[in-house]
Amino acid sequence: MDPAHRRAGVGRALVEEFVATAGRAGVGWVFAAPDEDADVEQRVEWLAACGFTPVTDPGERWPVMGRHPT
């Protein structure tokens, strides 16, 4: 992605719309599994800022993140 277009809220808006659509479809949980490369910590922080919480996954260094649709 072009750095000039980052941090404009597009990604968050897409996640919010996806979660809302899933909720309207009757989905009870939405999950995200961040890629485990050099920037994984930032992705986990971003998902947490989008309302996702870590889901217990013993043996995994980085958590799968889950969220109830609202």
PDB file with SEQRES, HELIX, SHEET and CRYST1 records, atoms N, CA, C and O in Angstrom:
SEQRES   1 A   70  MET ASP PRO ALA HIS ARG ARG ALA GLY VAL GLY ARG ALA          
SEQRES   2 A   70  LEU VAL GLU GLU PHE VAL ALA THR ALA GLY ARG ALA GLY          
SEQRES   3 A   70  VAL GLY TRP VAL PHE ALA ALA PRO ASP GLU ASP ALA ASP          
SEQRES   4 A   70  VAL GLU GLN ARG VAL GLU TRP LEU ALA ALA CYS GLY PHE          
SEQRES   5 A   70  THR PRO VAL THR ASP PRO GLY GLU ARG TRP PRO VAL MET          
SEQRES   6 A   70  GLY ARG HIS PRO THR                                          
HELIX    1 AA1 PRO A    3  HIS A    5  5                                   3    
HELIX    2 AA2 VAL A   10  ARG A   24  1                                  15    
HELIX    3 AA3 VAL A   40  ALA A   49  1                                  10    
SHEET    1 AA1 2 VAL A  30  ALA A  32  0                                        
SHEET    2 AA1 2 VAL A  64  ARG A  67 -1                                        
CRYST1    1.000    1.000    1.000  90.00  90.00  90.00 P 1           1          
ATOM      1  N   MET A   1       0.844  -1.171   0.000  1.00  0.00           N  
ATOM      2  CA  MET A   1       0.000   0.000   0.000  1.00  0.00           C  
ATOM      3  C   MET A   1       0.892   1.238   0.000  1.00  0.00           C  
ATOM      4  O   MET A   1       1.923   1.284   0.672  1.00  0.00           O  
ATOM      5  N   ASP A   2       0.480   2.216  -0.752  1.00  0.00           N  
ATOM      6  CA  ASP A   2       1.193   3.485  -0.810  1.00  0.00           C  
ATOM      7  C   ASP A   2       1.120   4.150   0.564  1.00  0.00           C  
ATOM      8  O   ASP A   2       0.025   4.345   1.092  1.00  0.00           O  
ATOM      9  N   PRO A   3       2.268   4.502   1.154  1.00  0.00           N  
ATOM     10  CA  PRO A   3       2.267   5.124   2.487  1.00  0.00           C  
ATOM     11  C   PRO A   3       1.390   6.375   2.594  1.00  0.00           C  
ATOM     12  O   PRO A   3       0.910   6.696   3.681  1.00  0.00           O  
ATOM     13  N   ALA A   4       1.180   7.068   1.505  1.00  0.00           N  
ATOM     14  CA  ALA A   4       0.343   8.276   1.537  1.00  0.00           C  
ATOM     15  C   ALA A   4      -1.117   7.944   1.843  1.00  0.00           C  
ATOM     16  O   ALA A   4      -1.879   8.819   2.255  1.00  0.00           O  
ATOM     17  N   HIS A   5      -1.508   6.685   1.643  1.00  0.00           N  
ATOM     18  CA  HIS A   5      -2.897   6.290   1.859  1.00  0.00           C  
ATOM     19  C   HIS A   5      -3.094   5.519   3.156  1.00  0.00           C  
ATOM     20  O   HIS A   5      -4.204   5.074   3.450  1.00  0.00           O  
ATOM     21  N   ARG A   6      -2.041   5.361   3.923  1.00  0.00           N  
ATOM     22  CA  ARG A   6      -2.161   4.639   5.184  1.00  0.00           C  
ATOM     23  C   ARG A   6      -2.748   5.541   6.260  1.00  0.00           C  
ATOM     24  O   ARG A   6      -2.679   6.767   6.187  1.00  0.00           O  
ATOM     25  N   ARG A   7      -3.331   4.884   7.267  1.00  0.00           N  
ATOM     26  CA  ARG A   7      -3.850   5.544   8.455  1.00  0.00           C  
ATOM     27  C   ARG A   7      -4.978   6.523   8.132  1.00  0.00           C  
ATOM     28  O   ARG A   7      -5.139   7.539   8.808  1.00  0.00           O  
ATOM     29  N   ALA A   8      -5.756   6.210   7.099  1.00  0.00           N  
ATOM     30  CA  ALA A   8      -6.898   7.041   6.731  1.00  0.00           C  
ATOM     31  C   ALA A   8      -8.213   6.415   7.190  1.00  0.00           C  
ATOM     32  O   ALA A   8      -9.283   6.972   6.943  1.00  0.00           O  
ATOM     33  N   GLY A   9      -8.141   5.255   7.859  1.00  0.00           N  
ATOM     34  CA  GLY A   9      -9.335   4.617   8.386  1.00  0.00           C  
ATOM     35  C   GLY A   9     -10.022   3.651   7.432  1.00  0.00           C  
ATOM     36  O   GLY A   9     -11.085   3.120   7.752  1.00  0.00           O  
ATOM     37  N   VAL A  10      -9.435   3.420   6.274  1.00  0.00           N  
ATOM     38  CA  VAL A  10     -10.059   2.539   5.293  1.00  0.00           C  
ATOM     39  C   VAL A  10     -10.093   1.098   5.801  1.00  0.00           C  
ATOM     40  O   VAL A  10     -11.129   0.439   5.715  1.00  0.00           O  
ATOM     41  N   GLY A  11      -8.987   0.610   6.321  1.00  0.00           N  
ATOM     42  CA  GLY A  11      -8.940  -0.755   6.831  1.00  0.00           C  
ATOM     43  C   GLY A  11      -9.926  -0.976   7.961  1.00  0.00           C  
ATOM     44  O   GLY A  11     -10.629  -1.986   7.991  1.00  0.00           O  
ATOM     45  N   ARG A  12      -9.979  -0.044   8.880  1.00  0.00           N  
ATOM     46  CA  ARG A  12     -10.917  -0.152  10.003  1.00  0.00           C  
ATOM     47  C   ARG A  12     -12.362  -0.129   9.506  1.00  0.00           C  
ATOM     48  O   ARG A  12     -13.198  -0.885  10.000  1.00  0.00           O  
ATOM     49  N   ALA A  13     -12.660   0.729   8.538  1.00  0.00           N  
ATOM     50  CA  ALA A  13     -14.017   0.784   7.987  1.00  0.00           C  
ATOM     51  C   ALA A  13     -14.385  -0.539   7.326  1.00  0.00           C  
ATOM     52  O   ALA A  13     -15.520  -0.998   7.453  1.00  0.00           O  
ATOM     53  N   LEU A  14     -13.442  -1.154   6.625  1.00  0.00           N  
ATOM     54  CA  LEU A  14     -13.707  -2.455   5.997  1.00  0.00           C  
ATOM     55  C   LEU A  14     -13.969  -3.524   7.050  1.00  0.00           C  
ATOM     56  O   LEU A  14     -14.884  -4.333   6.897  1.00  0.00           O  
ATOM     57  N   VAL A  15     -13.172  -3.534   8.116  1.00  0.00           N  
ATOM     58  CA  VAL A  15     -13.372  -4.514   9.189  1.00  0.00           C  
ATOM     59  C   VAL A  15     -14.728  -4.294   9.846  1.00  0.00           C  
ATOM     60  O   VAL A  15     -15.459  -5.254  10.088  1.00  0.00           O  
ATOM     61  N   GLU A  16     -15.070  -3.052  10.136  1.00  0.00           N  
ATOM     62  CA  GLU A  16     -16.356  -2.758  10.781  1.00  0.00           C  
ATOM     63  C   GLU A  16     -17.528  -3.208   9.914  1.00  0.00           C  
ATOM     64  O   GLU A  16     -18.491  -3.781  10.424  1.00  0.00           O  
ATOM     65  N   GLU A  17     -17.455  -2.958   8.625  1.00  0.00           N  
ATOM     66  CA  GLU A  17     -18.539  -3.370   7.724  1.00  0.00           C  
ATOM     67  C   GLU A  17     -18.619  -4.891   7.643  1.00  0.00           C  
ATOM     68  O   GLU A  17     -19.714  -5.452   7.635  1.00  0.00           O  
ATOM     69  N   PHE A  18     -17.477  -5.558   7.582  1.00  0.00           N  
ATOM     70  CA  PHE A  18     -17.469  -7.021   7.544  1.00  0.00           C  
ATOM     71  C   PHE A  18     -18.093  -7.600   8.812  1.00  0.00           C  
ATOM     72  O   PHE A  18     -18.927  -8.502   8.738  1.00  0.00           O  
ATOM     73  N   VAL A  19     -17.693  -7.086   9.965  1.00  0.00           N  
ATOM     74  CA  VAL A  19     -18.222  -7.579  11.244  1.00  0.00           C  
ATOM     75  C   VAL A  19     -19.726  -7.314  11.329  1.00  0.00           C  
ATOM     76  O   VAL A  19     -20.482  -8.180  11.769  1.00  0.00           O  
ATOM     77  N   ALA A  20     -20.159  -6.136  10.916  1.00  0.00           N  
ATOM     78  CA  ALA A  20     -21.591  -5.812  10.952  1.00  0.00           C  
ATOM     79  C   ALA A  20     -22.378  -6.721  10.013  1.00  0.00           C  
ATOM     80  O   ALA A  20     -23.457  -7.192  10.372  1.00  0.00           O  
ATOM     81  N   THR A  21     -21.857  -6.970   8.831  1.00  0.00           N  
ATOM     82  CA  THR A  21     -22.527  -7.856   7.876  1.00  0.00           C  
ATOM     83  C   THR A  21     -22.603  -9.273   8.435  1.00  0.00           C  
ATOM     84  O   THR A  21     -23.631  -9.939   8.309  1.00  0.00           O  
ATOM     85  N   ALA A  22     -21.523  -9.731   9.048  1.00  0.00           N  
ATOM     86  CA  ALA A  22     -21.523 -11.056   9.663  1.00  0.00           C  
ATOM     87  C   ALA A  22     -22.578 -11.138  10.764  1.00  0.00           C  
ATOM     88  O   ALA A  22     -23.282 -12.141  10.878  1.00  0.00           O  
ATOM     89  N   GLY A  23     -22.687 -10.093  11.566  1.00  0.00           N  
ATOM     90  CA  GLY A  23     -23.693 -10.064  12.627  1.00  0.00           C  
ATOM     91  C   GLY A  23     -25.111 -10.142  12.079  1.00  0.00           C  
ATOM     92  O   GLY A  23     -25.947 -10.873  12.610  1.00  0.00           O  
ATOM     93  N   ARG A  24     -25.381  -9.391  11.019  1.00  0.00           N  
ATOM     94  CA  ARG A  24     -26.716  -9.422  10.404  1.00  0.00           C  
ATOM     95  C   ARG A  24     -27.020 -10.798   9.817  1.00  0.00           C  
ATOM     96  O   ARG A  24     -28.182 -11.193   9.718  1.00  0.00           O  
ATOM     97  N   ALA A  25     -25.977 -11.522   9.430  1.00  0.00           N  
ATOM     98  CA  ALA A  25     -26.156 -12.870   8.865  1.00  0.00           C  
ATOM     99  C   ALA A  25     -26.267 -13.934   9.954  1.00  0.00           C  
ATOM    100  O   ALA A  25     -26.437 -15.116   9.653  1.00  0.00           O  
ATOM    101  N   GLY A  26     -26.172 -13.521  11.215  1.00  0.00           N  
ATOM    102  CA  GLY A  26     -26.315 -14.454  12.319  1.00  0.00           C  
ATOM    103  C   GLY A  26     -25.032 -15.101  12.796  1.00  0.00           C  
ATOM    104  O   GLY A  26     -25.070 -16.053  13.575  1.00  0.00           O  
ATOM    105  N   VAL A  27     -23.897 -14.597  12.338  1.00  0.00           N  
ATOM    106  CA  VAL A  27     -22.605 -15.133  12.770  1.00  0.00           C  
ATOM    107  C   VAL A  27     -22.358 -14.722  14.215  1.00  0.00           C  
ATOM    108  O   VAL A  27     -22.554 -13.561  14.574  1.00  0.00           O  
ATOM    109  N   GLY A  28     -21.929 -15.672  15.045  1.00  0.00           N  
ATOM    110  CA  GLY A  28     -21.695 -15.381  16.458  1.00  0.00           C  
ATOM    111  C   GLY A  28     -20.311 -14.860  16.771  1.00  0.00           C  
ATOM    112  O   GLY A  28     -20.131 -14.125  17.742  1.00  0.00           O  
ATOM    113  N   TRP A  29     -19.335 -15.224  15.970  1.00  0.00           N  
ATOM    114  CA  TRP A  29     -17.950 -14.789  16.191  1.00  0.00           C  
ATOM    115  C   TRP A  29     -17.294 -14.519  14.852  1.00  0.00           C  
ATOM    116  O   TRP A  29     -17.600 -15.173  13.854  1.00  0.00           O  
ATOM    117  N   VAL A  30     -16.387 -13.550  14.836  1.00  0.00           N  
ATOM    118  CA  VAL A  30     -15.525 -13.282  13.686  1.00  0.00           C  
ATOM    119  C   VAL A  30     -14.101 -13.433  14.209  1.00  0.00           C  
ATOM    120  O   VAL A  30     -13.769 -12.938  15.286  1.00  0.00           O  
ATOM    121  N   PHE A  31     -13.263 -14.123  13.436  1.00  0.00           N  
ATOM    122  CA  PHE A  31     -11.883 -14.354  13.849  1.00  0.00           C  
ATOM    123  C   PHE A  31     -10.900 -13.775  12.844  1.00  0.00           C  
ATOM    124  O   PHE A  31     -11.199 -13.660  11.656  1.00  0.00           O  
ATOM    125  N   ALA A  32      -9.729 -13.415  13.338  1.00  0.00           N  
ATOM    126  CA  ALA A  32      -8.631 -12.950  12.488  1.00  0.00           C  
ATOM    127  C   ALA A  32      -7.349 -13.589  13.013  1.00  0.00           C  
ATOM    128  O   ALA A  32      -7.118 -13.634  14.222  1.00  0.00           O  
ATOM    129  N   ALA A  33      -6.532 -14.072  12.113  1.00  0.00           N  
ATOM    130  CA  ALA A  33      -5.243 -14.663  12.480  1.00  0.00           C  
ATOM    131  C   ALA A  33      -4.146 -13.835  11.820  1.00  0.00           C  
ATOM    132  O   ALA A  33      -3.947 -13.933  10.609  1.00  0.00           O  
ATOM    133  N   PRO A  34      -3.433 -13.022  12.595  1.00  0.00           N  
ATOM    134  CA  PRO A  34      -2.411 -12.158  12.003  1.00  0.00           C  
ATOM    135  C   PRO A  34      -1.238 -12.963  11.451  1.00  0.00           C  
ATOM    136  O   PRO A  34      -0.797 -13.935  12.064  1.00  0.00           O  
ATOM    137  N   ASP A  35      -0.738 -12.546  10.284  1.00  0.00           N  
ATOM    138  CA  ASP A  35       0.474 -13.147   9.733  1.00  0.00           C  
ATOM    139  C   ASP A  35       1.611 -12.955  10.726  1.00  0.00           C  
ATOM    140  O   ASP A  35       1.716 -11.904  11.359  1.00  0.00           O  
ATOM    141  N   GLU A  36       2.447 -13.950  10.860  1.00  0.00           N  
ATOM    142  CA  GLU A  36       3.513 -13.902  11.857  1.00  0.00           C  
ATOM    143  C   GLU A  36       4.846 -13.491  11.253  1.00  0.00           C  
ATOM    144  O   GLU A  36       5.842 -14.199  11.406  1.00  0.00           O  
ATOM    145  N   ASP A  37       4.872 -12.360  10.573  1.00  0.00           N  
ATOM    146  CA  ASP A  37       6.152 -11.881  10.065  1.00  0.00           C  
ATOM    147  C   ASP A  37       6.643 -10.731  10.942  1.00  0.00           C  
ATOM    148  O   ASP A  37       6.203 -10.597  12.084  1.00  0.00           O  
ATOM    149  N   ALA A  38       7.523  -9.922  10.436  1.00  0.00           N  
ATOM    150  CA  ALA A  38       8.186  -8.894  11.240  1.00  0.00           C  
ATOM    151  C   ALA A  38       7.240  -7.888  11.892  1.00  0.00           C  
ATOM    152  O   ALA A  38       7.580  -7.320  12.930  1.00  0.00           O  
ATOM    153  N   ASP A  39       6.070  -7.653  11.316  1.00  0.00           N  
ATOM    154  CA  ASP A  39       5.159  -6.630  11.841  1.00  0.00           C  
ATOM    155  C   ASP A  39       3.979  -7.209  12.611  1.00  0.00           C  
ATOM    156  O   ASP A  39       2.969  -6.528  12.789  1.00  0.00           O  
ATOM    157  N   VAL A  40       4.087  -8.451  13.068  1.00  0.00           N  
ATOM    158  CA  VAL A  40       2.955  -9.116  13.713  1.00  0.00           C  
ATOM    159  C   VAL A  40       2.478  -8.358  14.954  1.00  0.00           C  
ATOM    160  O   VAL A  40       1.273  -8.292  15.198  1.00  0.00           O  
ATOM    161  N   GLU A  41       3.374  -7.798  15.727  1.00  0.00           N  
ATOM    162  CA  GLU A  41       2.971  -7.068  16.938  1.00  0.00           C  
ATOM    163  C   GLU A  41       2.054  -5.901  16.586  1.00  0.00           C  
ATOM    164  O   GLU A  41       1.069  -5.647  17.279  1.00  0.00           O  
ATOM    165  N   GLN A  42       2.376  -5.202  15.520  1.00  0.00           N  
ATOM    166  CA  GLN A  42       1.549  -4.065  15.098  1.00  0.00           C  
ATOM    167  C   GLN A  42       0.168  -4.531  14.640  1.00  0.00           C  
ATOM    168  O   GLN A  42      -0.832  -3.866  14.911  1.00  0.00           O  
ATOM    169  N   ARG A  43       0.109  -5.673  13.945  1.00  0.00           N  
ATOM    170  CA  ARG A  43      -1.185  -6.187  13.501  1.00  0.00           C  
ATOM    171  C   ARG A  43      -2.045  -6.620  14.684  1.00  0.00           C  
ATOM    172  O   ARG A  43      -3.252  -6.380  14.698  1.00  0.00           O  
ATOM    173  N   VAL A  44      -1.425  -7.258  15.676  1.00  0.00           N  
ATOM    174  CA  VAL A  44      -2.171  -7.661  16.871  1.00  0.00           C  
ATOM    175  C   VAL A  44      -2.708  -6.420  17.580  1.00  0.00           C  
ATOM    176  O   VAL A  44      -3.857  -6.415  18.022  1.00  0.00           O  
ATOM    177  N   GLU A  45      -1.905  -5.381  17.692  1.00  0.00           N  
ATOM    178  CA  GLU A  45      -2.348  -4.132  18.321  1.00  0.00           C  
ATOM    179  C   GLU A  45      -3.495  -3.504  17.523  1.00  0.00           C  
ATOM    180  O   GLU A  45      -4.458  -3.003  18.104  1.00  0.00           O  
ATOM    181  N   TRP A  46      -3.389  -3.532  16.197  1.00  0.00           N  
ATOM    182  CA  TRP A  46      -4.433  -2.948  15.355  1.00  0.00           C  
ATOM    183  C   TRP A  46      -5.734  -3.720  15.509  1.00  0.00           C  
ATOM    184  O   TRP A  46      -6.800  -3.118  15.638  1.00  0.00           O  
ATOM    185  N   LEU A  47      -5.659  -5.043  15.497  1.00  0.00           N  
ATOM    186  CA  LEU A  47      -6.867  -5.845  15.682  1.00  0.00           C  
ATOM    187  C   LEU A  47      -7.496  -5.567  17.049  1.00  0.00           C  
ATOM    188  O   LEU A  47      -8.718  -5.482  17.166  1.00  0.00           O  
ATOM    189  N   ALA A  48      -6.663  -5.424  18.079  1.00  0.00           N  
ATOM    190  CA  ALA A  48      -7.187  -5.094  19.412  1.00  0.00           C  
ATOM    191  C   ALA A  48      -7.887  -3.735  19.379  1.00  0.00           C  
ATOM    192  O   ALA A  48      -8.934  -3.567  20.004  1.00  0.00           O  
ATOM    193  N   ALA A  49      -7.326  -2.772  18.663  1.00  0.00           N  
ATOM    194  CA  ALA A  49      -7.950  -1.451  18.546  1.00  0.00           C  
ATOM    195  C   ALA A  49      -9.275  -1.525  17.783  1.00  0.00           C  
ATOM    196  O   ALA A  49     -10.130  -0.653  17.938  1.00  0.00           O  
ATOM    197  N   CYS A  50      -9.447  -2.562  16.961  1.00  0.00           N  
ATOM    198  CA  CYS A  50     -10.696  -2.777  16.221  1.00  0.00           C  
ATOM    199  C   CYS A  50     -11.688  -3.614  17.014  1.00  0.00           C  
ATOM    200  O   CYS A  50     -12.727  -4.004  16.480  1.00  0.00           O  
ATOM    201  N   GLY A  51     -11.387  -3.899  18.280  1.00  0.00           N  
ATOM    202  CA  GLY A  51     -12.340  -4.603  19.124  1.00  0.00           C  
ATOM    203  C   GLY A  51     -12.135  -6.105  19.227  1.00  0.00           C  
ATOM    204  O   GLY A  51     -12.934  -6.795  19.860  1.00  0.00           O  
ATOM    205  N   PHE A  52     -11.080  -6.619  18.616  1.00  0.00           N  
ATOM    206  CA  PHE A  52     -10.791  -8.044  18.697  1.00  0.00           C  
ATOM    207  C   PHE A  52     -10.011  -8.332  19.977  1.00  0.00           C  
ATOM    208  O   PHE A  52      -9.210  -7.514  20.429  1.00  0.00           O  
ATOM    209  N   THR A  53     -10.260  -9.499  20.549  1.00  0.00           N  
ATOM    210  CA  THR A  53      -9.530  -9.919  21.743  1.00  0.00           C  
ATOM    211  C   THR A  53      -8.850 -11.252  21.457  1.00  0.00           C  
ATOM    212  O   THR A  53      -9.321 -12.025  20.623  1.00  0.00           O  
ATOM    213  N   PRO A  54      -7.740 -11.523  22.149  1.00  0.00           N  
ATOM    214  CA  PRO A  54      -7.032 -12.791  21.929  1.00  0.00           C  
ATOM    215  C   PRO A  54      -7.901 -13.982  22.336  1.00  0.00           C  
ATOM    216  O   PRO A  54      -8.604 -13.942  23.346  1.00  0.00           O  
ATOM    217  N   VAL A  55      -7.838 -15.024  21.539  1.00  0.00           N  
ATOM    218  CA  VAL A  55      -8.519 -16.274  21.822  1.00  0.00           C  
ATOM    219  C   VAL A  55      -7.434 -17.259  22.258  1.00  0.00           C  
ATOM    220  O   VAL A  55      -6.407 -17.385  21.591  1.00  0.00           O  
ATOM    221  N   THR A  56      -7.653 -17.945  23.359  1.00  0.00           N  
ATOM    222  CA  THR A  56      -6.664 -18.870  23.871  1.00  0.00           C  
ATOM    223  C   THR A  56      -6.323 -19.918  22.823  1.00  0.00           C  
ATOM    224  O   THR A  56      -7.203 -20.598  22.294  1.00  0.00           O  
ATOM    225  N   ASP A  57      -5.060 -20.037  22.537  1.00  0.00           N  
ATOM    226  CA  ASP A  57      -4.569 -21.013  21.573  1.00  0.00           C  
ATOM    227  C   ASP A  57      -3.226 -21.524  22.088  1.00  0.00           C  
ATOM    228  O   ASP A  57      -2.176 -21.055  21.650  1.00  0.00           O  
ATOM    229  N   PRO A  58      -3.253 -22.488  23.019  1.00  0.00           N  
ATOM    230  CA  PRO A  58      -2.004 -22.978  23.619  1.00  0.00           C  
ATOM    231  C   PRO A  58      -0.996 -23.412  22.560  1.00  0.00           C  
ATOM    232  O   PRO A  58      -1.340 -24.049  21.565  1.00  0.00           O  
ATOM    233  N   GLY A  59       0.226 -23.056  22.801  1.00  0.00           N  
ATOM    234  CA  GLY A  59       1.297 -23.450  21.907  1.00  0.00           C  
ATOM    235  C   GLY A  59       1.579 -22.470  20.786  1.00  0.00           C  
ATOM    236  O   GLY A  59       2.579 -22.611  20.083  1.00  0.00           O  
ATOM    237  N   GLU A  60       0.726 -21.486  20.607  1.00  0.00           N  
ATOM    238  CA  GLU A  60       0.946 -20.491  19.565  1.00  0.00           C  
ATOM    239  C   GLU A  60       1.546 -19.235  20.182  1.00  0.00           C  
ATOM    240  O   GLU A  60       1.101 -18.775  21.233  1.00  0.00           O  
ATOM    241  N   ARG A  61       2.547 -18.694  19.529  1.00  0.00           N  
ATOM    242  CA  ARG A  61       3.189 -17.480  20.047  1.00  0.00           C  
ATOM    243  C   ARG A  61       2.259 -16.272  19.914  1.00  0.00           C  
ATOM    244  O   ARG A  61       2.158 -15.464  20.837  1.00  0.00           O  
ATOM    245  N   TRP A  62       1.581 -16.145  18.772  1.00  0.00           N  
ATOM    246  CA  TRP A  62       0.695 -15.005  18.536  1.00  0.00           C  
ATOM    247  C   TRP A  62      -0.736 -15.497  18.511  1.00  0.00           C  
ATOM    248  O   TRP A  62      -1.025 -16.537  17.918  1.00  0.00           O  
ATOM    249  N   PRO A  63      -1.626 -14.771  19.141  1.00  0.00           N  
ATOM    250  CA  PRO A  63      -2.998 -15.256  19.286  1.00  0.00           C  
ATOM    251  C   PRO A  63      -3.850 -15.077  18.036  1.00  0.00           C  
ATOM    252  O   PRO A  63      -3.646 -14.157  17.244  1.00  0.00           O  
ATOM    253  N   VAL A  64      -4.798 -15.970  17.885  1.00  0.00           N  
ATOM    254  CA  VAL A  64      -5.908 -15.714  16.982  1.00  0.00           C  
ATOM    255  C   VAL A  64      -6.759 -14.693  17.716  1.00  0.00           C  
ATOM    256  O   VAL A  64      -6.897 -14.764  18.937  1.00  0.00           O  
ATOM    257  N   MET A  65      -7.326 -13.754  16.992  1.00  0.00           N  
ATOM    258  CA  MET A  65      -8.120 -12.691  17.612  1.00  0.00           C  
ATOM    259  C   MET A  65      -9.589 -12.912  17.243  1.00  0.00           C  
ATOM    260  O   MET A  65      -9.895 -13.258  16.102  1.00  0.00           O  
ATOM    261  N   GLY A  66     -10.494 -12.714  18.197  1.00  0.00           N  
ATOM    262  CA  GLY A  66     -11.907 -12.911  17.955  1.00  0.00           C  
ATOM    263  C   GLY A  66     -12.735 -11.733  18.406  1.00  0.00           C  
ATOM    264  O   GLY A  66     -12.312 -10.947  19.254  1.00  0.00           O  
ATOM    265  N   ARG A  67     -13.931 -11.615  17.828  1.00  0.00           N  
ATOM    266  CA  ARG A  67     -14.835 -10.512  18.174  1.00  0.00           C  
ATOM    267  C   ARG A  67     -16.265 -10.957  17.928  1.00  0.00           C  
ATOM    268  O   ARG A  67     -16.558 -11.606  16.923  1.00  0.00           O  
ATOM    269  N   HIS A  68     -17.158 -10.606  18.850  1.00  0.00           N  
ATOM    270  CA  HIS A  68     -18.588 -10.811  18.661  1.00  0.00           C  
ATOM    271  C   HIS A  68     -19.103  -9.681  17.764  1.00  0.00           C  
ATOM    272  O   HIS A  68     -18.821  -8.512  18.028  1.00  0.00           O  
ATOM    273  N   PRO A  69     -19.842 -10.006  16.724  1.00  0.00           N  
ATOM    274  CA  PRO A  69     -20.457  -8.928  15.925  1.00  0.00           C  
ATOM    275  C   PRO A  69     -21.483  -8.171  16.756  1.00  0.00           C  
ATOM    276  O   PRO A  69     -22.175  -8.766  17.582  1.00  0.00           O  
ATOM    277  N   THR A  70     -21.583  -6.886  16.546  1.00  0.00           N  
ATOM    278  CA  THR A  70     -22.562  -6.076  17.271  1.00  0.00           C  
ATOM    279  C   THR A  70     -23.549  -5.458  16.330  1.00  0.00           C  
ATOM    280  O   THR A  70     -24.450  -4.741  16.764  1.00  0.00           O  
TER     281      THR A  70                                                      
END                                                                             
